[in-house]
Amino acid sequence: MTTSSPRVIAETRAWLVRAVIGLNLCPFARAVHARNQVRYVVSRATESETLLTELCDEMQLLVATDPDRVDTTLLIHPRVLQDFLDFNDFLGVADVALKKAGLEGVLQIASFHPRYQFSGSPADDVTHATNRSPYPTLHLLREQSIDRAVTAFPQAEAIYEANKCTLQALGPDGWASLQALCKADADE
């Protein structure tokens, strides 16, 4: 894939603004985006071992950085783990690395992928789009930030069901239109 890092970041930022924030898929994203506390990193990895090294480096960097400066990191990896099943398998490796680094309970890893699919759902189910991003992405979140957000939004468990309803109402054509808008935003 020859997509440049600025282009990858622009498309990912547009997805965050239009889909994640715009559809309110994550009510906690708006604040960190508005305060410019999201770190976007484009991996150069072409193999999972290199990505794992970069992930471990990003975990350490995030923990060492003042949360007022960087609250969360999106590690975007457009050149590796394009197959969703390989990506899904890698998540287990990522969780082991988090534990080995002693960061369990400090950080969490969320996952997004262009072909994300929830287990037990048909491949064409539009609700998979809650976790579909322009490129495979590992999202590093601080547990303290999650705790604060859940305190501010006590019905956090209702987010998943609300997201499913939002995407069902949007439908596959609406989701495709939204993706096209994200690409157009990245062109500007």
Buried (B, 14 or more C-beta within 10 A) or exposed (E): EEEEBEBBBBBBBBBBBBBBBBBBBBBBBBBBBEEEBBBBBBBEBEEBEBBBEBBBEBBEBBBEBEBEEBBBBBBBBBBBBBEBEEBBEBBEBBEEBBEEBEBEEBBBBBBBBBEBBEEEEEEEBBBBBBBBBBBBBBBBBBEEBBEBBBEEEEEBEEBEEBBBEBBEEBEEEBBEEBBEBBBEBBEE
